[in-house]
Amino acid sequence: QNPNRSNKVKGEHGQPVLLDMAIIHRMAKARCISFLISALIIGCILASLPLSIGFLPHNNLPNQSTLSVPMASMVDAFATRNAATTTEESETNQPMVYHYESPFFPSSSGDRSTPSALILLNTPIKSRGDTINDGKLSGVIGVLWETSSYRICADGGANRLYDATVAIHEDESGYFLPDLITGDLDSLRSDVKKYYETKGVSVVRVEDQNFHDLDKSLMAVEKWIEEEHDRNHNKDITEITNKSRAFIYGGFGGRFDQEMGCINALCVWGKKETFQQTTLALYDEETCAFALPELPMKSEIRIRFPGETAENADQNHQVGEGPTCGLIPIMGRCEKVITTGLEWNLEGDVPIEFGGLVSSSNRVIDEVVTVESSSPMLFTTEMMV
């Protein structure tokens, strides 16, 4: 219609009223603009809701089955990296913290109140002293065995346990019996299998060749941790995982490809929700290694013998992590690493990468070491026995 055309309509009392259509069009345009601005504001508010939900503490996340697909995917991604943290950023405004506390402290050694699992791999059980001391294993393996309440032999690891214990020391008490032997069992000797089966040890074959025997053992540990949660049904699963530990003994000193497979298991399984705050570490009588998460999580590490305390360890025949340590960029180039508590701290100004700088032969000098890194790192220490 012609915007300049005037129409006559009847007013409230029936008198004719002259309307200018140009004015009507301007009023309509103003209302449309106002409506669009309101819709834009509401849209911005709605768009910010998934981000807000993503930063809720993990145990307060909404049921993902009720979320839209994009929101559920974002919550999954956030939970994979940052679930089960000991300090919740949304409540305390402090960085989320991953803790490694040595199982070799006197207060931890032999303490079975903390759910702890031990996996024995198919490598010789060696000790710098006698393997058997007063009817018990000595060295690093001795402390880990004594501390653990759930013990698994990964396939041929049962042979190693048998040869280091039963073969040289009559085990009438059953002290050296594992709870489970699992894997594809292609390395398990028939005499060892028969012995443990007659002692009531569960022997479970898992033939899936897409997984290593260590993976199959970690599956059993994961199930065990979940069962611990069921037994403590009044507690949140994060309360169980925050206090649980999984020790892998025998990850070093054999074939290099197997060593790398063990390190890869730390990286892969450490991302799983069950293991987010579980101490998951590799040990033998000379080395310890565990994975550290990337930012926004911060890592705090307490080893048994930092600095000067290590000087008396050998004299007292004590066992634990020693001061010599390293930070390895096992997941690739790490742009920024900041540490405290080391003799040569990293200030975040030089990337850590293979082909460049790798922090090896460093030294722990403080009781607590902190690490903040832009990518996951591997922390290693020597073992003192």
C-alpha positions in Angstrom: 0.0 0.0 0.0 1.0 3.6 -0.5 2.7 4.7 2.8 1.4 8.2 2.3 -2.2 7.2 2.0 -4.5 8.2 4.8 -7.3 6.0 6.0 -10.3 7.0 8.0 -11.4 4.8 10.9 -13.9 5.3 13.7 -12.6 6.5 17.1 -13.8 5.5 20.6 -17.0 7.5 20.3 -17.6 6.8 16.6 -16.0 10.0 15.3 -13.8 9.7 12.2 -10.0 9.5 12.9 -7.4 10.2 10.2 -4.4 7.9 10.3 -1.1 8.5 8.6 0.2 5.1 7.2 3.8 6.3 7.2 3.6 6.8 11.0 2.1 3.3 11.4 5.0 1.8 9.4 7.6 3.6 11.5 5.9 2.3 14.7 5.9 -1.3 13.4 9.5 -1.1 12.4 10.5 0.2 15.9 8.6 -2.7 17.5 10.4 -5.2 15.2 13.8 -3.8 16.1 12.9 -4.0 19.8 11.8 -7.6 19.4 15.0 -8.5 17.6 17.1 -6.9 20.3 15.2 -8.8 23.0 15.6 -12.1 21.1 19.3 -11.5 20.8 19.7 -10.9 24.5 17.8 -14.0 25.4 19.8 -16.0 22.8 23.1 -14.9 24.4 21.9 -15.9 27.8 20.8 -19.4 26.6 24.1 -19.8 24.7 26.0 -19.3 27.9 24.2 -22.0 29.8 26.3 -25.0 28.5 29.5 -23.3 29.5 28.1 -22.7 33.0 27.1 -26.4 33.2 30.5 -27.5 32.0 32.2 -25.8 35.0 29.9 -27.4 37.6 31.7 -29.8 40.0 31.6 -33.2 38.4 29.5 -34.8 41.1 26.8 -32.1 40.6 26.6 -32.5 36.8 23.0 -33.1 35.5 22.0 -36.5 34.3 23.5 -36.6 30.8 20.5 -38.6 29.5 18.4 -35.4 30.0 20.9 -33.2 28.1 20.8 -32.3 24.4 23.5 -34.0 22.4 25.9 -31.0 22.1 25.7 -30.3 25.8 26.1 -33.9 26.7 29.2 -34.1 24.5 30.7 -31.0 26.1 30.0 -32.4 29.6 31.7 -35.7 28.6 34.8 -33.9 27.4 35.0 -31.8 30.6 34.4 -34.9 32.9 37.1 -36.9 31.1 39.8 -34.3 31.9 38.7 -32.9 35.2 36.5 -35.4 37.1 37.1 -36.5 40.6 39.4 -33.7 41.7 40.3 -33.2 45.3 39.8 -29.4 45.2 36.8 -28.1 43.3 37.5 -24.9 41.6 33.9 -23.7 41.5 33.7 -23.9 45.3 37.1 -22.7 46.4 38.4 -20.7 43.4 41.7 -22.6 43.7 43.3 -24.7 41.0 42.2 -28.4 40.8 44.9 -30.6 42.2 46.2 -34.1 41.4 48.1 -35.6 44.3 50.8 -38.3 44.3 51.8 -39.3 47.8 54.4 -42.0 48.3 53.1 -45.3 49.4 56.4 -45.8 51.2 55.9 -43.4 54.0 55.7 -45.2 57.3 52.1 -44.0 57.8 51.2 -45.5 54.4 53.3 -48.6 54.2 51.2 -51.6 55.2 48.1 -49.5 55.6 45.2 -51.4 54.0 42.5 -48.9 55.0 43.2 -47.2 51.6 42.0 -49.4 48.7 45.2 -50.4 47.0 45.7 -52.9 44.1 49.0 -54.4 42.9 49.6 -55.8 39.4 52.7 -58.0 38.9 54.0 -58.1 35.3 56.0 -60.8 33.7 59.4 -59.5 34.6 61.8 -61.0 37.2 61.2 -59.9 40.8 64.6 -58.6 41.9 65.7 -57.0 45.1 69.0 -55.5 46.1 68.9 -57.6 49.2 67.4 -61.0 49.9 64.1 -61.5 48.0 62.6 -63.3 51.1 63.2 -61.7 54.5 61.6 -63.1 57.6 59.0 -64.9 55.4 58.1 -61.8 53.5 59.1 -60.1 50.3 61.8 -57.4 50.6 62.6 -54.2 48.8 60.0 -52.3 46.8 57.9 -55.3 45.9 57.8 -56.2 49.6 56.3 -52.8 50.6 53.8 -52.8 47.7 52.7 -56.4 48.4 52.2 -55.6 52.1 50.3 -52.4 51.4 48.0 -53.8 48.8 44.6 -55.4 49.6 44.0 -56.7 46.0 46.8 -58.5 44.1 46.8 -59.5 40.4 49.3 -61.4 38.4 49.3 -60.5 34.7 49.7 -63.8 33.0 53.4 -64.8 33.4 53.7 -62.5 36.4 52.4 -65.5 38.3 55.5 -67.5 37.2 57.7 -64.7 38.6 55.8 -64.6 41.9 56.0 -68.4 42.2 59.7 -68.5 41.5 60.5 -65.6 43.9 58.4 -67.0 46.8 57.0 -70.5 46.8 59.9 -72.1 44.9 62.3 -71.0 47.6 60.1 -70.6 50.7 57.3 -72.8 51.8 54.2 -70.7 52.0 52.0 -72.5 54.4 50.2 -69.3 55.5 49.2 -68.4 52.0 50.9 -65.0 52.3 52.1 -65.0 48.8 48.8 -65.9 47.1 47.4 -63.4 44.6 43.7 -62.8 44.3 43.6 -63.1 40.5 45.7 -64.4 37.6 44.5 -63.0 34.3 45.5 -62.3 30.7 45.6 -64.5 27.6 47.6 -67.0 29.8 50.0 -68.0 27.0 53.0 -67.5 29.3 51.5 -69.1 32.5 53.3 -72.4 33.2 51.2 -75.4 33.8 52.8 -76.2 37.2 52.2 -72.7 38.4 48.6 -72.6 37.2 47.9 -75.9 38.9 49.5 -74.8 42.2 47.5 -71.5 42.4 44.3 -73.2 41.4 44.6 -75.8 44.1 45.1 -72.8 46.6 41.8 -71.3 45.4 43.3 -68.5 43.3 41.0 -67.3 40.5 42.5 -67.8 37.1 40.7 -66.0 34.3 41.6 -66.2 30.6 40.9 -63.1 28.5 41.7 -63.8 24.9 41.1 -60.4 23.3 44.4 -59.6 21.5 43.5 -56.0 21.1 44.5 -55.5 24.7 47.8 -56.2 26.5 47.8 -58.3 29.7 48.4 -55.1 31.7 45.2 -53.7 30.2 43.3 -56.8 31.1 44.6 -56.5 34.6 43.6 -52.9 34.9 40.1 -53.8 33.8 40.0 -56.1 36.8 41.3 -53.3 39.0 38.7 -50.9 37.6 35.9 -53.4 38.4 37.4 -53.9 41.9 37.3 -50.2 42.6 33.7 -50.0 41.5 32.9 -52.9 43.8 34.6 -51.0 46.6 32.2 -48.2 45.7 29.2 -50.6 45.9 30.4 -51.8 49.3 30.6 -48.2 50.4 27.3 -47.3 48.8 26.9 -44.2 51.0 30.0 -42.6 49.5 30.4 -40.9 46.1 32.6 -42.8 43.7 35.1 -39.9 43.7 35.6 -40.4 47.5 36.7 -44.0 46.7 38.9 -43.2 43.8 40.5 -40.2 45.6 41.7 -42.6 48.2 42.6 -45.6 46.0 45.9 -46.7 44.6 47.0 -49.0 41.7 50.7 -50.1 41.7 52.2 -51.8 38.7 55.4 -53.7 39.4 57.8 -54.8 36.7 57.3 -52.1 34.1 61.0 -51.5 33.5 64.1 -53.3 32.6 62.7 -55.7 30.0 62.1 -55.2 26.3 61.8 -51.5 25.3 58.5 -52.0 23.4 57.0 -53.5 26.5 58.3 -50.6 28.6 56.6 -48.2 26.3 53.4 -50.2 26.4 53.4 -49.9 30.1 54.0 -46.1 29.9 51.2 -45.9 27.3 48.9 -47.7 29.8 49.5 -44.9 32.3 48.5 -42.3 29.8 45.4 -44.2 28.5 44.0 -45.5 31.8 44.8 -42.3 33.7 42.2 -40.5 31.5 39.4 -42.9 32.7 37.1 -41.5 35.4 37.8 -44.4 37.8 41.5 -43.6 37.7 41.4 -39.8 37.6 42.6 -39.4 41.2 43.8 -43.0 41.8 47.5 -43.2 42.2 48.5 -45.1 39.1 52.2 -45.7 39.0 54.9 -48.1 37.6 57.6 -49.5 39.9 60.6 -51.8 40.0 63.5 -51.9 42.4 65.2 -48.9 40.6 62.6 -46.7 39.1 59.1 -45.2 39.6 57.0 -43.3 37.0 53.5 -41.8 36.9 51.6 -39.5 34.6 50.8 -35.9 35.5 47.7 -34.2 34.0 47.7 -31.0 32.0 46.3 -27.6 33.1 43.9 -26.6 34.5 44.9 -29.3 37.0 48.0 -28.7 39.1 50.1 -31.6 40.5 51.4 -31.9 44.0 54.0 -34.7 44.6 55.4 -36.0 47.9 58.1 -38.6 47.6 59.7 -40.6 50.5 63.2 -39.2 50.4 63.6 -35.6 49.1 66.9 -33.8 49.5 69.0 -34.5 52.5 66.7 -37.2 54.0 67.9 -39.5 51.2 71.4 -39.5 52.6 70.3 -41.7 55.6 68.0 -44.0 53.6 70.7 -46.6 52.7 72.1 -46.7 56.3 68.6 -47.4 57.7 67.6 -49.9 55.0 64.6 -47.9 54.1 62.6 -48.1 50.9 61.1 -45.3 48.9 61.5 -42.8 46.0 64.8 -41.0 46.0 65.5 -37.4 45.1 66.8 -37.9 41.5 63.9 -37.2 39.2 62.9 -36.3 35.7 60.0 -34.7 33.7 59.4 -36.4 30.4 57.1 -34.9 27.6 55.7 -38.3 26.8 52.6 -37.0 25.0 54.6 -34.6 22.8 55.8 -31.0 22.9 54.8 -29.2 26.1 54.8 -25.5 25.6 54.8 -24.4 29.3 56.0 -26.2 32.5 56.3 -24.5 35.8 57.7 -26.3 38.8 58.5 -25.7 42.4 60.5 -27.9 44.9 63.2 -29.0 42.4 66.8 -28.1 42.5 66.5 -26.8 38.9 63.0 -25.5 38.6 61.3 -24.9 35.2 59.9 -21.4 34.8 57.6 -22.0 31.8 59.8 -20.0 29.4 61.2 -22.9 27.4 59.1 -25.7 25.8 59.8 -29.3 26.9 60.1 -31.8 24.0 62.0 -34.6 22.5 64.6 -33.1 20.2 64.8 -30.2 22.6 64.9 -29.8 26.3 64.0 -32.8 28.6 64.3 -32.4 32.3 66.4 -35.4 33.4 68.7 -35.9 36.4 66.9 -33.2 38.3 66.6 -33.4 42.0 63.7 -33.0 44.6 64.8 -30.7 47.4 61.5 -29.8 49.1 58.9 -32.0 50.7 56.3 -31.0 48.1 56.9 -30.6 44.4 54.4 -28.8 42.3 54.0 -29.1 38.5 51.8 -27.1 36.2 52.1 -28.1 32.5 50.2 -27.3 29.4 50.4 -30.9 28.3 50.5 -34.2 30.2 53.9 -35.2 31.5 55.6 -38.3 32.9 57.3 -37.8 36.3 60.0 -40.3 37.2 62.1 -40.9 40.3 64.8 -43.3 41.3 64.0 -45.9 44.0 66.2 -46.2 47.1 66.3 -49.7 48.7 
